[in-house]
C-alpha cells in the first residue's frame, strides 16, 4: 500500500487483481467536499476515451472517498524520478492529451457550472491572502503589488464569463497514472471554460518542474521536458499556447504546498522563479 497525504486529500493506492485501487479521501481543507456525478453524466464520461478514468461507482453522498481502478501504482509525477521510465511517462501524457480532446468535444452538461478550480483558488488567495498568509506576505515583498495585480488580472481573464467547454478541471501529473493502460483520473473537478486551459494547465506544470530542476529545487526530476510537452500536444491533436500560465502554475504549486502541507522557507525560491519568468529571465 502507498499513501500520499496533505490537508486537502489523502490518496491510498493498493493492489487489486492485475490493477490498483486508487482511493482519494477529502481532508479537512477540502471545501466543498466531492459530490457524486449524476448517473447519465458518469456513464457518458466513462465511454469517451479509455484513458479517461471515472470513479468505480459514483459516490452515494458528498464527502465520501472517490475510488478509481488504474493499471499503475504511482502518479506520473513520481515516475519522473526514474530516468529509464521516461517512455512510460510520455505514453501516459500522450494518452492524457487524447482523453482531454475527447472530453472537450462533449457538449458541456448544464449541471457543471463552476470555473477552473485551480485558477479560482489562486485568484482568491492573490486577492485575500487567506489559506496561506505567510506565503502571501512573502509574495508581496518579493513580487511587489504591480506583479501581483498582473497575476490577478491574468486569473480574471482565464476565468472569464460563465460557460464554455467542459473541463477536466485539474489535469496534472498527480492524476495521470502511467502503466500498460494509462489513465487520467477524472470526474472530481469538472468545470467550465476554454478547453485550451485544461491542456495549458498541464503543459505549464511540466514547465514549472523544468524550472524547478534548473533552479536546483528538484534535481531528481530531471527529464526531457520538451518531449513530455510534445507528447501532451500530440495526444491532444494540435498545439496549445501556454500564454503566460507558467507563473500562475508555479505560484499555485507554492500556494498549495503552503496551504495544505505547511510553510517551508524554500517556497520563497518559487517566488524567485515567478519573478524571473514574468520578467523574461531564464
C-alpha positions in Angstrom: 0.0 0.0 0.0 1.2 3.5 -0.9 -0.2 6.8 0.6 0.1 10.4 -0.4 -1.5 12.8 2.0 -2.0 16.6 2.5 -4.7 18.6 4.4 -6.5 18.7 1.1 -6.7 15.0 0.2 -5.3 11.6 1.2 -4.6 9.2 -1.7 -4.2 5.5 -0.9 -3.1 3.0 -3.6 -3.5 -0.7 -3.1 -3.1 -3.7 -5.5 -6.4 -5.2 -6.7 -6.0 -8.1 -9.1 -4.0 -7.1 -12.1 -4.7 -3.4 -11.4 -4.5 -0.9 -8.5 -7.3 0.7 -6.5 -6.8 4.5 -6.0 -8.8 5.9 -3.2 -9.0 9.7 -2.8 -10.4 10.8 0.6 -11.1 14.5 1.3 -9.1 16.1 4.0 -10.1 18.9 6.4 -9.1 21.6 3.8 -11.2 20.1 1.0 -14.1 22.6 0.6 -16.6 21.8 -0.8 -16.4 18.0 -0.5 -16.5 15.9 -3.7 -20.1 15.4 -4.9 -21.4 12.5 -6.9 -21.8 12.7 -10.6 -25.3 12.1 -11.9 -25.5 8.6 -13.4 -26.1 9.7 -17.0 -23.1 12.0 -17.0 -20.9 9.4 -15.3 -21.8 6.8 -18.0 -21.2 9.3 -20.8 -17.8 10.4 -19.5 -16.7 6.8 -18.9 -17.4 6.0 -22.5 -15.5 8.9 -24.1 -11.9 7.5 -24.0 -10.2 4.5 -22.3 -7.7 6.8 -20.5 -10.4 9.0 -19.1 -10.9 7.0 -15.8 -14.0 7.7 -13.8 -14.7 6.6 -10.2 -15.5 2.9 -10.0 -19.0 4.0 -9.0 -20.5 7.4 -8.2 -20.3 8.2 -4.5 -23.5 7.9 -2.7 -23.3 11.3 -1.0 -20.9 14.2 -0.9 -17.8 13.9 1.3 -17.1 10.3 0.8 -13.9 9.0 -0.9 -13.6 8.6 -4.7 -12.3 5.2 -5.9 -10.6 4.5 -9.2 -9.1 1.5 -10.8 -5.8 2.1 -12.8 -3.1 -0.1 -14.1 -0.2 1.6 -12.3 0.9 2.2 -8.7 2.3 5.7 -9.0 1.3 9.0 -10.5 3.3 10.4 -13.4 5.0 12.9 -11.1 6.6 10.1 -9.2 7.8 8.2 -12.3 9.8 11.3 -13.4 12.4 10.3 -10.8 13.2 7.1 -12.8 15.1 8.1 -16.0 14.6 4.7 -17.6 10.8 5.2 -17.3 10.6 8.3 -19.4 8.9 6.5 -22.3 6.2 5.2 -19.9 5.6 8.8 -18.8 5.5 10.1 -22.4 3.0 7.4 -23.3 0.8 8.4 -20.4 0.9 12.1 -21.2 0.0 11.3 -24.9 -3.0 9.3 -23.6 -4.0 12.2 -21.3 -3.9 14.6 -24.1 -6.1 12.4 -26.2 -8.5 11.9 -23.3 -8.8 15.7 -22.8 -9.5 16.1 -26.5 -12.4 13.7 -26.2 -13.7 15.4 -23.1 -13.6 18.8 -24.8 -15.6 17.6 -27.7 -18.5 16.7 -25.4 -21.1 19.4 -25.1 -20.9 20.8 -21.6 -23.7 19.5 -19.4 -25.9 22.1 -17.6 -25.1 20.6 -14.2 -21.4 21.6 -14.5 -21.1 25.3 -13.9 -18.0 26.2 -11.8 -14.9 27.8 -13.3 -11.5 26.1 -13.3 -10.8 25.3 -9.6 -7.0 25.8 -9.7 -7.2 29.3 -11.2 -10.2 30.2 -8.9 -8.2 29.0 -5.8 -5.2 31.1 -6.9 -7.3 34.2 -7.6 -8.9 34.1 -4.2 -5.5 33.7 -2.5 -4.0 36.6 -4.5 -6.9 38.8 -3.7 -7.2 38.0 0.0 -4.0 36.2 1.3 -6.3 33.7 3.0 -5.3 30.0 3.2 -1.5 30.8 3.0 -0.9 34.2 4.6 2.8 33.7 5.2 3.4 33.0 1.5 1.2 35.9 0.6 3.3 38.3 2.7 6.5 36.8 1.1 5.0 37.2 -2.4 4.0 40.8 -1.7 7.6 41.6 -0.7 9.3 39.6 -3.5 7.0 40.3 -6.4 5.5 43.7 -5.4 2.0 45.0 -5.9 2.3 45.6 -9.7 3.2 42.0 -10.4 0.6 40.6 -8.1 -2.0 42.8 -9.9 -0.8 41.4 -13.2 -1.2 37.9 -11.9 -4.7 38.5 -10.6 -5.7 40.2 -13.9 -4.5 37.1 -15.7 -6.6 34.9 -13.5 -9.6 37.0 -14.2 -9.1 36.7 -17.9 -8.7 33.0 -17.7 -11.8 32.6 -15.6 -13.7 34.9 -18.0 -17.5 34.9 -18.3 -19.5 31.9 -17.2 -19.9 29.0 -19.6 -17.5 27.5 -22.2 -16.2 24.0 -22.7 -16.4 21.1 -20.3 -13.1 20.9 -18.5 -11.3 18.1 -16.6 -10.5 20.9 -14.1 -7.3 19.5 -12.6 -5.3 17.8 -15.4 -2.0 17.3 -13.7 0.8 14.8 -13.1 -0.8 13.8 -9.8 -3.8 12.4 -11.6 -2.1 10.8 -14.6 -1.2 7.2 -13.9 1.3 5.6 -16.3 1.1 1.9 -16.9 0.1 -0.7 -19.6 -3.2 1.1 -19.8 -2.6 4.8 -18.9 -5.2 6.7 -17.0 -6.2 10.2 -16.3 -8.3 10.1 -13.1 -11.3 12.3 -13.8 -14.7 13.5 -12.6 -13.6 15.1 -9.4 -13.0 18.6 -10.6 -15.2 19.1 -13.6 -15.5 22.7 -14.6 -16.3 25.1 -17.5 -14.1 27.3 -19.5 -11.8 27.3 -22.5 -10.7 23.7 -23.3 -7.2 25.0 -24.1 -6.9 26.0 -20.4 -7.1 22.3 -19.4 -4.2 21.4 -21.6 -2.2 24.6 -20.9 -2.5 23.9 -17.2 -0.8 20.5 -17.7 1.8 22.0 -20.0 2.6 24.8 -17.6 3.1 22.2 -14.8 5.7 20.5 -16.9 7.4 23.8 -17.5 7.2 24.5 -13.8 9.0 21.2 -13.0 11.6 22.0 -15.6 12.3 25.4 -13.9 12.4 23.7 -10.5 15.1 21.3 -11.8 17.1 24.2 -13.4 17.0 26.2 -10.1 18.2 23.2 -8.1 14.9 22.6 -6.3 14.1 19.2 -7.8 17.3 17.7 -9.2 15.9 14.1 -9.1 13.2 15.1 -11.6 15.5 15.9 -14.5 13.8 14.9 -17.8 13.4 15.8 -21.4 10.5 18.2 -20.6 10.2 19.4 -24.2 9.5 15.8 -25.3 6.9 15.5 -22.4 5.1 18.6 -23.5 5.2 17.4 -27.1 3.6 14.1 -26.0 0.7 16.0 -24.5 0.1 18.2 -27.5 0.5 15.3 -30.0 -2.2 13.4 -28.0 -4.4 16.4 -27.9 -4.2 16.8 -31.7 -3.0 20.4 -32.1 -0.7 22.8 -30.3 -1.9 24.8 -27.3 -0.2 28.1 -26.3 0.6 28.3 -22.6 0.2 32.1 -22.8 1.7 33.3 -19.6 0.3 30.4 -17.5 3.7 29.3 -16.2 4.0 31.9 -13.4 0.4 31.1 -12.3 1.2 27.4 -12.2 4.4 27.9 -10.2 2.5 30.1 -7.7 -0.3 27.6 -7.5 2.2 24.8 -6.6 3.7 27.1 -3.9 0.3 28.1 -2.6 -1.0 24.5 -2.4 2.1 23.4 -0.5 1.9 26.2 2.0 -1.8 25.8 2.5 -2.1 22.0 2.5 1.3 20.8 3.8 2.9 23.7 5.6 5.3 26.6 5.4 8.8 25.9 4.1 11.4 28.6 3.6 12.2 27.0 0.2 8.9 28.3 -1.1 10.5 31.7 -1.4 12.6 30.3 -4.2 9.5 29.6 -6.2 8.7 33.3 -5.9 12.1 34.0 -7.4 11.1 31.7 -10.3 7.8 33.6 -10.8 9.7 36.9 -10.8 12.2 35.6 -13.4 9.5 34.2 -15.7 7.4 37.4 -15.5 10.4 39.5 -16.5 11.5 37.1 -19.2 14.6 35.8 -17.5 15.6 32.2 -17.9 
